[in-house]
């Protein structure tokens, strides 16, 4: 795991509110990258924004929903599959 990317739109389509990123996000870890998206694609925002910001076609991208709880070994299991 090289990095964790958070894909966050500038404006949420749901209510057209501006999303300001809390300053604490930048201080969590240098491995966390915050990608700002020009457009909110609703559930597809995470993947579409990640694809736009990741230049290496060999990169594995795992998209998860922030409303779900996942098994701690999810990423390792997917890599072994």
JOHUHU-V805925 format. One record per helix or strand. SS is the DSSP state (A for helix, B for strand). FROM is the first residue (numbers start at 1). LEN is the number of residues. If there is no record, write none. Layout:
BEGIN
{{SS | FROM | LEN} {SS | FROM | LEN}}
END
This chain:
BEGIN
{{B | 4 | 6} {B | 11 | 1} {B | 18 | 1} {A | 23 | 6} {B | 32 | 6} {A | 42 | 12} {A | 74 | 7}}
END
